[in-house]
Amino acid sequence: MPRLTKIYTKTGDAGMTGLGGGRRVAKDAARVRAYGTVDELNSCIGLALAMGLSERLRLELGRIQNELFDLGSDLCWPEDDERRGKIPTVRPDHVRSLERCIDDLNRVVGPLANFLLPGGSPGAAQLHVARTVCRRAEREAITLSHEEPIGDLVLPYLNRLSDALFVMARFENHQRGVAEPLWQPGL
């Protein structure tokens, strides 16, 4: 477990930052953008939790926030660093857990009859914001994967998580008795 004794180091003042293995890169490098967007996603989920979500979602999202730290670690350490094997990374059981969550919540909310607009209850609306940030994190990770290797489960995890956040938003509206805002084409 890292121990942070000093918050500011001044080492990033010139626009550079250190990756997990110590290599210095620009703060706008593809790898930094990818794990930075995962951090933003985690903050969006934290805001959704602060809004007072249903108990079921609080439990799921608490686990997911921890997994997002593993994912950030996965992205922060380049694949060619020999110390990478000692860091937490996304695992197959993380992806399977998201799939189970999606299936369980979908059984409650039922199939979609139409496209939905983001919204409904405040918590559901924030989960939709988290979903869109998750999709951006996925795009950033894809961009990084074109430049250098990333963990095998980074993209599947982000893909499942965005689906899970969508179903969670539907579930939150369902639990609160709030109608899902439906798209009305041409309105």
BANURO-9764 format. One record per atom (N, C-alpha, C): residue number from 1; residue in one letter; chain; atom name; x, y, z. Coordinates in pm, whole numbers, plus 32768, in hexadecimal, padded with zeros to 4 digits. Layout:
     k   r   c    a     xx     yy     zz
   NUM   A   A   CA      X      Y      Z
...
This chain:
     k   r   c    a     xx     yy     zz
     1   M   A    N   8054   7F8A   8000
     1   M   A   CA   8000   8000   8000
     1   M   A    C   8059   807C   8000
     2   P   A    N   8046   80D6   7F9F
     2   P   A   CA   809A   814F   7F9C
     2   P   A    C   807F   81A8   8015
     3   R   A    N   80E6   81E9   803F
     3   R   A   CA   80D9   8246   80B0
     3   R   A    C   80FB   82D1   807C
     4   L   A    N   8099   8329   8080
     4   L   A   CA   80AC   83B1   804D
     4   L   A    C   80C8   840E   80C2
     5   T   A    N   8144   8437   80CE
     5   T   A   CA   8169   8490   813B
     5   T   A    C   816C   8521   810F
     6   K   A    N   8176   8538   808D
     6   K   A   CA   8179   85C0   8058
     6   K   A    C   8122   85C3   7FDC
     7   I   A    N   80C6   8621   7FD5
     7   I   A   CA   8069   8628   7F65
     7   I   A    C   80A7   866F   7EED
     8   Y   A    N   80EF   86DA   7F04
     8   Y   A   CA   812D   871E   7E92
     8   Y   A    C   81C2   8700   7E8F
     9   T   A    N   81F2   86E9   7E14
     9   T   A   CA   8280   86C6   7E03
     9   T   A    C   82C8   8729   7DA8
    10   K   A    N   827C   8776   7D5D
    10   K   A   CA   82B0   87D7   7CFB
    10   K   A    C   82F1   8794   7C82
    11   T   A    N   82F2   870E   7C7C
    11   T   A   CA   8331   86CA   7C0C
    11   T   A    C   82DD   86D1   7B8E
    12   G   A    N   825F   86F8   7B99
    12   G   A   CA   8208   8703   7B23
    12   G   A    C   81F8   8790   7AF0
    13   D   A    N   8240   87ED   7B28
    13   D   A   CA   822E   887A   7B04
    13   D   A    C   8250   8897   7A72
    14   A   A    N   82A1   8846   7A34
    14   A   A   CA   82C7   885D   79A8
    14   A   A    C   8271   880A   7948
    15   G   A    N   8203   87D2   7979
    15   G   A   CA   81A9   8788   7921
    15   G   A    C   81CB   86F5   790F
    16   M   A    N   821F   86C0   7966
    16   M   A   CA   8244   8632   7960
    16   M   A    C   8212   85ED   79DD
    17   T   A    N   8200   8569   79D4
    17   T   A   CA   81D6   851A   7A46
    17   T   A    C   821D   8492   7A40
    18   G   A    N   821D   844C   7AAE
    18   G   A   CA   825C   83C9   7AB4
    18   G   A    C   81F6   835A   7AA8
    19   L   A    N   8215   82F7   7A56
    19   L   A   CA   81C1   8280   7A4E
    19   L   A    C   81E3   8224   7AC3
    20   G   A    N   8199   81B8   7AD0
    20   G   A   CA   81AE   815B   7B3D
    20   G   A    C   823C   8129   7B4A
    21   G   A    N   8280   8116   7ADD
    21   G   A   CA   8309   80E4   7AE2
    21   G   A    C   8371   8151   7AF0
    22   G   A    N   8344   81D0   7AF3
    22   G   A   CA   83A1   823F   7B05
    22   G   A    C   83C2   828B   7A86
    23   R   A    N   83A3   8251   7A11
    23   R   A   CA   83C0   8297   7993
    23   R   A    C   8371   831A   798E
    24   R   A    N   83B0   8387   7964
    24   R   A   CA   8370   840A   795A
    24   R   A    C   8332   841A   78CF
    25   V   A    N   82B7   8449   78CC
    25   V   A   CA   826F   8462   784F
    25   V   A    C   8223   84E5   785C
    26   A   A    N   81F9   851D   77EB
    26   A   A   CA   81A8   8596   77EC
    26   A   A    C   8120   8578   782B
    27   K   A    N   80EA   85DB   7871
    27   K   A   CA   806A   85C8   78B4
    27   K   A    C   7FF6   85B4   7852
    28   D   A    N   800D   85D5   77D3
    28   D   A   CA   7FA4   85BD   776F
    28   D   A    C   7FC0   8542   7718
    29   A   A    N   801C   84ED   7745
    29   A   A   CA   803A   846F   76FD
    29   A   A    C   7FBE   8417   7700
    30   A   A    N   7FB1   83C2   769B
    30   A   A   CA   7F3B   836B   768F
    30   A   A    C   7F26   8317   770D
    31   R   A    N   7F90   82E4   7747
    31   R   A   CA   7F84   8291   77BF
    31   R   A    C   7F4C   82E3   7834
    32   V   A    N   7F7B   835C   7843
    32   V   A   CA   7F4E   83B3   78B1
    32   V   A    C   7EBC   83DC   7899
    33   R   A    N   7E9A   83FA   781C
    33   R   A   CA   7E0E   841B   77FD
    33   R   A    C   7DB3   83A6   781F
    34   A   A    N   7DDE   832C   7801
    34   A   A   CA   7D8B   82B6   781A
    34   A   A    C   7D75   82A3   78B0
    35   Y   A    N   7DE0   82A0   7900
    35   Y   A   CA   7DC8   8288   798F
    35   Y   A    C   7D8E   8304   79D3
    36   G   A    N   7DA5   837A   799B
    36   G   A   CA   7D65   83F3   79D1
    36   G   A    C   7CCF   83F1   79BD
    37   T   A    N   7CA3   83BD   794B
    37   T   A   CA   7C14   83B4   7932
    37   T   A    C   7BD4   8349   798A
    38   V   A    N   7C1E   82DF   79A8
    38   V   A   CA   7BEC   827A   7A07
    38   V   A    C   7BDD   82BB   7A91
    39   D   A    N   7C38   8312   7AB8
    39   D   A   CA   7C2E   835A   7B37
    39   D   A    C   7BB2   83B4   7B37
    40   E   A    N   7B9B   83F9   7AC7
    40   E   A   CA   7B24   844D   7ABA
    40   E   A    C   7AA5   83F9   7AC7
    41   L   A    N   7AA5   8385   7A88
    41   L   A   CA   7A34   8329   7A92
    41   L   A    C   7A1B   8302   7B24
    42   N   A    N   7A85   82E2   7B6B
    42   N   A   CA   7A77   82BC   7BF7
    42   N   A    C   7A3A   832F   7C48
    43   S   A    N   7A60   83AA   7C29
    43   S   A   CA   7A27   841E   7C6D
    43   S   A    C   7993   842D   7C4C
    44   C   A    N   796E   8414   7BD0
    44   C   A   CA   78E0   841A   7BA8
    44   C   A    C   788E   83B2   7BF7
    45   I   A    N   78C6   833D   7C09
    45   I   A   CA   7882   82D6   7C56
    45   I   A    C   7879   8300   7CE9
    46   G   A    N   78E3   833D   7D1C
    46   G   A   CA   78DF   8370   7DA5
    46   G   A    C   7871   83D7   7DB9
    47   L   A    N   785D   842D   7D56
    47   L   A   CA   77F1   848F   7D5E
    47   L   A    C   7769   844A   7D5B
    48   A   A    N   7759   83E6   7D05
    48   A   A   CA   76DB   839B   7D02
    48   A   A    C   76C0   835C   7D8A
    49   L   A    N   7727   8322   7DC8
    49   L   A   CA   7716   82E6   7E4C
    49   L   A    C   76F1   834F   7EB5
    50   A   A    N   772A   83C5   7EAB
    50   A   A   CA   770C   842F   7F0A
    50   A   A    C   767C   845F   7EFE
    51   M   A    N   763D   8443   7E8D
    51   M   A   CA   75B1   846B   7E78
    51   M   A    C   7550   840C   7EBD
    52   G   A    N   7583   839F   7EF3
    52   G   A   CA   752C   8343   7F3D
    52   G   A    C   74E6   82DD   7EE5
    53   L   A    N   7532   8289   7EA6
    53   L   A   CA   74FA   821F   7E50
    53   L   A    C   74C0   81AE   7EA4
    54   S   A    N   7476   8158   7E62
    54   S   A   CA   743C   80E2   7EA5
    54   S   A    C   74AC   8089   7EDC
    55   E   A    N   748B   803D   7F42
    55   E   A   CA   74ED   7FE8   7F86
    55   E   A    C   7534   7F8A   7F26
    56   R   A    N   74EB   7F4C   7ECE
    56   R   A   CA   7527   7EED   7E6E
    56   R   A    C   7594   7F32   7E1C
    57   L   A    N   7579   7FAA   7DED
    57   L   A   CA   75DC   7FF2   7D9B
    57   L   A    C   7650   8022   7DF0
    58   R   A    N   7637   8049   7E6B
    58   R   A   CA   76A6   8074   7EC2
    58   R   A    C   770B   8004   7ED4
    59   L   A    N   76DA   7F8C   7EE7
    59   L   A   CA   7735   7F19   7EF8
    59   L   A    C   7785   7EFF   7E78
    60   E   A    N   773F   7EFC   7E08
    60   E   A   CA   7782   7EE3   7D87
    60   E   A    C   77E9   7F4F   7D68
    61   L   A    N   77C0   7FCD   7D79
    61   L   A   CA   7818   803C   7D52
    61   L   A    C   788F   804C   7DB0
    62   G   A    N   7880   8026   7E2E
    62   G   A   CA   78F3   8027   7E88
    62   G   A    C   795E   7FC6   7E58
    63   R   A    N   7933   7F50   7E2D
    63   R   A   CA   7990   7EED   7DF5
    63   R   A    C   79CE   7F23   7D74
    64   I   A    N   797C   7F5D   7D1F
    64   I   A   CA   79AA   7F90   7C9E
    64   I   A    C   7A0F   8000   7CB1
    65   Q   A    N   79F9   8057   7D13
    65   Q   A   CA   7A5B   80C2   7D29
    65   Q   A    C   7AE5   8088   7D4B
    66   N   A    N   7AE9   8020   7D99
    66   N   A   CA   7B69   7FDF   7DB7
    66   N   A    C   7BA5   7FA0   7D3A
    67   E   A    N   7B50   7F60   7CE9
    67   E   A   CA   7B82   7F25   7C6C
    67   E   A    C   7BB6   7F8F   7C0D
    68   L   A    N   7B7B   8007   7C10
    68   L   A   CA   7BAD   8072   7BBA
    68   L   A    C   7C38   809F   7BE4
    69   F   A    N   7C58   8095   7C64
    69   F   A   CA   7CE1   80B0   7C8F
    69   F   A    C   7D3F   8046   7C56
    70   D   A    N   7D12   7FC7   7C56
    70   D   A   CA   7D62   7F5C   7C18
    70   D   A    C   7D74   7F79   7B82
    71   L   A    N   7D0A   7FA5   7B42
    71   L   A   CA   7D11   7FC5   7AB3
    71   L   A    C   7D70   803A   7A9A
    72   G   A    N   7D6B   80A0   7AF0
    72   G   A   CA   7DC7   8111   7AE4
    72   G   A    C   7E57   80E3   7AF4
    73   S   A    N   7E6D   8089   7B51
    73   S   A   CA   7EF3   8050   7B65
    73   S   A    C   7F1E   8003   7AE8
    74   D   A    N   7EC0   7FB5   7AB2
    74   D   A   CA   7ED8   7F68   7A38
    74   D   A    C   7F06   7FC6   79C7
    75   L   A    N   7EC4   8039   79BA
    75   L   A   CA   7EE6   8097   794F
    75   L   A    C   7F63   80E9   796E
    76   C   A    N   7F7F   8100   79ED
    76   C   A   CA   7FF0   8154   7A15
    76   C   A    C   8077   810F   7A01
    77   W   A    N   8076   8089   7A09
    77   W   A   CA   80F2   803E   79FA
    77   W   A    C   80FC   8007   796C
    78   P   A    N   815F   8033   791F
    78   P   A   CA   8170   7FFD   7898
    78   P   A    C   8183   7F65   789A
    79   E   A    N   8154   7F25   7831
    79   E   A   CA   815A   7E93   7827
    79   E   A    C   81E9   7E5E   782B
    80   D   A    N   824B   7EAE   77FE
    80   D   A   CA   82D4   7E7C   77F7
    80   D   A    C   8324   7E91   7878
    81   D   A    N   82E4   7EC3   78E2
    81   D   A   CA   832A   7ED6   7961
    81   D   A    C   832E   7E51   79AC
    82   E   A    N   83A5   7E25   79D2
    82   E   A   CA   83B5   7DA2   7A12
    82   E   A    C   8371   7D9A   7A9B
    83   R   A    N   8357   7E0B   7ADA
    83   R   A   CA   8315   7E0C   7B5E
    83   R   A    C   827D   7E09   7B54
    84   R   A    N   8249   7E0A   7ADB
    84   R   A   CA   81B9   7E0F   7AC4
    84   R   A    C   816F   7D9A   7B06
    85   G   A    N   81AD   7D27   7B10
    85   G   A   CA   816E   7CB2   7B4A
    85   G   A    C   814A   7CC0   7BDD
    86   K   A    N   817E   7D27   7C1E
    86   K   A   CA   8165   7D3B   7CAD
    86   K   A    C   80F5   7D9E   7CCA
    87   I   A    N   80B9   7DD5   7C62
    87   I   A   CA   8052   7E3B   7C77
    87   I   A    C   7FC6   7E00   7C64
    88   P   A    N   7F62   7E3E   7CA1
    88   P   A   CA   7ED9   7E0F   7C89
    88   P   A    C   7EAE   7E36   7BFC
    89   T   A    N   7E6C   7DDC   7BB9
    89   T   A   CA   7E38   7DF5   7B32
    89   T   A    C   7DAA   7DBD   7B29
    90   V   A    N   7D68   7DDC   7ABC
    90   V   A   CA   7CE2   7DA7   7AA5
    90   V   A    C   7CEE   7D11   7A8D
    91   R   A    N   7C92   7CC6   7ACB
    91   R   A   CA   7C94   7C34   7AC1
    91   R   A    C   7C15   7C02   7A7C
    92   P   A    N   7C18   7B87   7A4B
    92   P   A   CA   7BA0   7B4E   7A0B
    92   P   A    C   7B26   7B4F   7A67
    93   D   A    N   7B3A   7B38   7AEA
    93   D   A   CA   7AC6   7B37   7B44
    93   D   A    C   7A87   7BC1   7B50
    94   H   A    N   7AD2   7C2D   7B39
    94   H   A   CA   7A98   7CB3   7B39
    94   H   A    C   7A36   7CC1   7AC5
    95   V   A    N   7A5D   7C91   7A50
    95   V   A   CA   7A05   7C99   79DA
    95   V   A    C   7989   7C41   79F0
    96   R   A    N   799D   7BC8   7A22
    96   R   A   CA   792B   7B6E   7A3B
    96   R   A    C   78CB   7BA9   7AA2
    97   S   A    N   7900   7BEC   7B05
    97   S   A   CA   78AC   7C2A   7B6B
    97   S   A    C   7854   7C98   7B2E
    98   L   A    N   788C   7CE5   7AD2
    98   L   A   CA   783C   7D4B   7A8D
    98   L   A    C   77CE   7D09   7A3A
    99   E   A    N   77EF   7C9C   79F8
    99   E   A   CA   778B   7C56   79A7
    99   E   A    C   7719   7C21   79FC
   100   R   A    N   773B   7BEA   7A71
   100   R   A   CA   76D2   7BB9   7ACD
   100   R   A    C   767A   7C2C   7AFC
   101   C   A    N   76B8   7C9B   7B1C
   101   C   A   CA   766E   7D10   7B49
   101   C   A    C   760C   7D3E   7ADC
   102   I   A    N   763C   7D49   7A62
   102   I   A   CA   75E7   7D73   79F1
   102   I   A    C   7571   7D14   79E4
   103   D   A    N   758B   7C92   79E5
   103   D   A   CA   7521   7C2F   79D6
   103   D   A    C   74BB   7C38   7A48
   104   D   A    N   74EC   7C45   7AC3
   104   D   A   CA   7493   7C4D   7B38
   104   D   A    C   743B   7CC9   7B32
   105   L   A    N   7477   7D3C   7B16
   105   L   A   CA   7429   7DB8   7B13
   105   L   A    C   73CA   7DBB   7A9C
   106   N   A    N   73F4   7D82   7A2C
   106   N   A   CA   739D   7D7D   79B6
   106   N   A    C   7320   7D2C   79D0
   107   R   A    N   732D   7CC3   7A20
   107   R   A   CA   72B7   7C73   7A44
   107   R   A    C   7250   7CC7   7A8F
   108   V   A    N   727F   7D29   7ADA
   108   V   A   CA   7225   7D80   7B27
   108   V   A    C   71E5   7DE9   7ACD
   109   V   A    N   7234   7E2B   7A79
   109   V   A   CA   71FF   7E9B   7A2A
   109   V   A    C   71BD   7E70   79A8
   110   G   A    N   71DB   7DFA   7977
   110   G   A   CA   719D   7DC8   78FC
   110   G   A    C   71DE   7E01   787F
   111   P   A    N   71AE   7DD1   780C
   111   P   A   CA   71EA   7DFC   778D
   111   P   A    C   71C7   7E8D   776C
   112   L   A    N   7219   7EC7   7718
   112   L   A   CA   7201   7F50   76E9
   112   L   A    C   7195   7F4F   767E
   113   A   A    N   7138   7FAF   7688
   113   A   A   CA   70D1   7FBC   7621
   113   A   A    C   70F5   802C   75C0
   114   N   A    N   7153   8082   75E7
   114   N   A   CA   7178   80F5   7596
   114   N   A    C   7201   8126   75C6
   115   F   A    N   723E   817F   757A
   115   F   A   CA   72B9   81BF   75AA
   115   F   A    C   7295   821B   761E
   116   L   A    N   72F0   8224   767E
   116   L   A   CA   72DA   8278   76F3
   116   L   A    C   732E   82F7   76EB
   117   L   A    N   72F8   8361   7724
   117   L   A   CA   7346   83DA   7737
   117   L   A    C   7388   83D1   77BF
   118   P   A    N   7400   8405   77CE
   118   P   A   CA   7440   8405   7851
   118   P   A    C   73ED   845C   78B0
   119   G   A    N   73D0   8428   7925
   119   G   A   CA   7385   8479   7984
   119   G   A    C   7335   8423   79E3
   120   G   A    N   72C9   845F   7A13
   120   G   A   CA   7276   841E   7A77
   120   G   A    C   7298   8455   7AFF
   121   S   A    N   72B2   83FD   7B5E
   121   S   A   CA   72D8   8428   7BE5
   121   S   A    C   7366   8461   7BE1
   122   P   A    N   738A   84B4   7C44
   122   P   A   CA   7413   84EC   7C45
   122   P   A    C   747F   8480   7C41
   123   G   A    N   746F   8414   7C8D
   123   G   A   CA   74D3   83AA   7C8D
   123   G   A    C   74DF   8366   7C06
   124   A   A    N   746D   834C   7BC6
   124   A   A   CA   746E   830E   7B41
   124   A   A    C   74B0   836A   7ADC
   125   A   A    N   7490   83EB   7AE2
   125   A   A   CA   74CD   844A   7A86
   125   A   A    C   7565   844C   7A96
   126   Q   A    N   7595   8446   7B13
   126   Q   A   CA   7626   8445   7B2A
   126   Q   A    C   7664   83C2   7AFA
   127   L   A    N   761C   8355   7B05
   127   L   A   CA   764F   82D6   7ACF
   127   L   A    C   765C   82DD   7A37
   128   H   A    N   7601   8326   79F6
   128   H   A   CA   760E   833A   7965
   128   H   A    C   768A   838E   7945
   129   V   A    N   76A6   83F2   7998
   129   V   A   CA   7722   8440   7984
   129   V   A    C   779A   83E3   7992
   130   A   A    N   7799   838F   79F9
   130   A   A   CA   7807   832F   7A0C
   130   A   A    C   7813   82D3   7993
   131   R   A    N   77A2   82A8   795C
   131   R   A   CA   77A4   8251   78E6
   131   R   A    C   77EA   8294   7871
   132   T   A    N   77CD   8314   785A
   132   T   A   CA   780B   8359   77E8
   132   T   A    C   78A0   836E   77FF
   133   V   A    N   78C8   8388   787B
   133   V   A   CA   7957   8394   789A
   133   V   A    C   799B   830D   7889
   134   C   A    N   7955   82A1   78AD
   134   C   A   CA   798B   821B   789A
   134   C   A    C   79A3   8200   7805
   135   R   A    N   7946   8226   77B0
   135   R   A   CA   7959   8215   7720
   135   R   A    C   79D2   8265   76EF
   136   R   A    N   79E6   82DD   7728
   136   R   A   CA   7A5C   832B   7700
   136   R   A    C   7ADB   82E5   7730
   137   A   A    N   7AD9   82AF   77A9
   137   A   A   CA   7B4D   8264   77DC
   137   A   A    C   7B6C   81EF   777F
   138   E   A    N   7B04   81AD   774F
   138   E   A   CA   7B17   813E   76F1
   138   E   A    C   7B59   8170   7671
   139   R   A    N   7B29   81E1   763D
   139   R   A   CA   7B65   8219   75C2
   139   R   A    C   7BF7   823F   75D9
   140   E   A    N   7C14   827B   764D
   140   E   A   CA   7C9F   82A0   766D
   140   E   A    C   7CF7   8224   7676
   141   A   A    N   7CC3   81B9   76B1
   141   A   A   CA   7D10   813C   76BC
   141   A   A    C   7D26   80FE   7632
   142   I   A    N   7CC4   8109   75DB
   142   I   A   CA   7CD4   80D6   7552
   142   I   A    C   7D41   8125   750B
   143   T   A    N   7D3F   81A8   751A
   143   T   A   CA   7DA7   81FC   74DC
   143   T   A    C   7E31   81D2   7510
   144   L   A    N   7E3C   81BF   7593
   144   L   A   CA   7EBC   8192   75CD
   144   L   A    C   7EE5   810C   7594
   145   S   A    N   7E85   80B1   7583
   145   S   A   CA   7EA7   802B   7551
   145   S   A    C   7EDE   802E   74C2
   146   H   A    N   7EC1   8098   7478
   146   H   A   CA   7EFA   80A6   73F2
   146   H   A    C   7F8E   80CF   73F8
   147   E   A    N   7FB6   810A   7469
   147   E   A   CA   803F   813A   7479
   147   E   A    C   8099   80D6   74C2
   148   E   A    N   805F   8091   7525
   148   E   A   CA   80AD   8032   7573
   148   E   A    C   804E   7FCE   75B4
   149   P   A    N   8081   7F5B   75DD
   149   P   A   CA   8029   7EF5   7618
   149   P   A    C   7FEB   7F22   769C
   150   I   A    N   7F71   7EF3   76B4
   150   I   A   CA   7F2E   7F08   7734
   150   I   A    C   7EFE   7E80   7767
   151   G   A    N   7ED3   7E7A   77E3
   151   G   A   CA   7EA2   7DFD   781D
   151   G   A    C   7E2F   7DC3   77CC
   152   D   A    N   7E2E   7D3F   77C2
   152   D   A   CA   7DCA   7CF9   7770
   152   D   A    C   7D3A   7D13   779B
   153   L   A    N   7D25   7D32   7819
   153   L   A   CA   7C9C   7D40   784C
   153   L   A    C   7C6F   7DD1   785D
   154   V   A    N   7CC4   7E31   783C
   154   V   A   CA   7CA0   7EBE   784B
   154   V   A    C   7C25   7EDF   77F6
   155   L   A    N   7C29   7EBF   7777
   155   L   A   CA   7BB9   7EE1   771F
   155   L   A    C   7B3A   7E93   773E
   156   P   A    N   7B42   7E0F   7753
   156   P   A   CA   7AC7   7DC8   777A
   156   P   A    C   7A8A   7DFE   77FB
   157   Y   A    N   7ADF   7E20   785C
   157   Y   A   CA   7AAA   7E53   78DA
   157   Y   A    C   7A60   7ED7   78C3
   158   L   A    N   7A9E   7F35   787D
   158   L   A   CA   7A5D   7FB6   7865
   158   L   A    C   79DE   7FA6   7813
   159   N   A    N   79E0   7F4B   77B3
   159   N   A   CA   7968   7F33   7762
   159   N   A    C   78F6   7EFF   77B8
   160   R   A    N   7911   7E9E   780D
   160   R   A   CA   78A9   7E68   7865
   160   R   A    C   787B   7ED0   78CB
   161   L   A    N   78DA   7F1E   78FE
   161   L   A   CA   78B6   7F81   7963
   161   L   A    C   7857   7FEA   792A
   162   S   A    N   786E   8017   78B1
   162   S   A   CA   7812   807A   7878
   162   S   A    C   7786   803E   786A
   163   D   A    N   777E   7FC0   7842
   163   D   A   CA   76FB   7F7D   783C
   163   D   A    C   76BE   7F71   78C7
   164   A   A    N   7710   7F4F   792A
   164   A   A   CA   76DE   7F42   79B3
   164   A   A    C   76AA   7FC8   79E7
   165   L   A    N   76F0   8034   79CA
   165   L   A   CA   76C4   80B8   79F8
   165   L   A    C   763F   80DF   79B9
   166   F   A    N   762B   80B9   793B
   166   F   A   CA   75AB   80D3   78F9
   166   F   A    C   753A   8088   7940
   167   V   A    N   754F   8008   795A
   167   V   A   CA   74E9   7FB8   799D
   167   V   A    C   74D5   7FE8   7A2D
   168   M   A    N   7541   8013   7A6E
   168   M   A   CA   7534   8048   7AF6
   168   M   A    C   74DF   80C6   7AF8
   169   A   A    N   74EF   811D   7A94
   169   A   A   CA   749B   8196   7A8C
   169   A   A    C   7409   816E   7A7E
   170   R   A    N   73ED   810C   7A2A
   170   R   A   CA   7364   80DB   7A1B
   170   R   A    C   7331   80A3   7A9F
   171   F   A    N   7385   8055   7AE2
   171   F   A   CA   7360   8018   7B62
   171   F   A    C   7343   8083   7BCB
   172   E   A    N   7397   80E9   7BD1
   172   E   A   CA   7382   8155   7C33
   172   E   A    C   72FD   819A   7C1A
   173   N   A    N   72DD   81B7   7B9D
   173   N   A   CA   725A   81F3   7B80
   173   N   A    C   71E9   8195   7BA9
   174   H   A    N   71FA   8116   7B8D
   174   H   A   CA   7195   80B2   7BB2
   174   H   A    C   7181   80B0   7C49
   175   Q   A    N   71EE   80AD   7C95
   175   Q   A   CA   71E7   80A8   7D27
   175   Q   A    C   71A6   8126   7D62
   176   R   A    N   71B9   8197   7D1F
   176   R   A   CA   7182   8217   7D4F
   176   R   A    C   70F5   8230   7D1A
   177   G   A    N   70C5   81D8   7CC2
   177   G   A   CA   7040   81EC   7C88
   177   G   A    C   703C   8260   7C25
   178   V   A    N   70AD   827D   7BE6
   178   V   A   CA   70B7   82EA   7B86
   178   V   A    C   70B2   82AF   7AF9
   179   A   A    N   7059   82E3   7AA7
   179   A   A   CA   704C   82B3   7A1E
   179   A   A    C   70CD   82D0   79D0
   180   E   A    N   70F2   8270   797A
   180   E   A   CA   7168   8285   7926
   180   E   A    C   7146   82E7   78B7
   181   P   A    N   719A   8350   78A7
   181   P   A   CA   717F   83AF   783C
   181   P   A    C   7196   836E   77B4
   182   L   A    N   7131   8368   7762
   182   L   A   CA   7139   8327   76E0
   182   L   A    C   7158   838B   7671
   183   W   A    N   71A7   835E   7612
   183   W   A   CA   71C2   83AE   759C
   183   W   A    C   7143   83B5   7549
   184   Q   A    N   7120   842D   751E
   184   Q   A   CA   70AD   8440   74C7
   184   Q   A    C   70E1   847D   7445
   185   P   A    N   70FB   8427   73E2
   185   P   A   CA   7135   8458   7365
   185   P   A    C   70E4   84C8   7326
   186   G   A    N   7128   852F   72F8
   186   G   A   CA   70E9   859B   72B1
   186   G   A    C   709E   85FD   7307
   187   L   A    N   70A2   85EE   7389
   187   L   A   CA   7058   8648   73E2
   187   L   A    C   7096   86D0   73E7
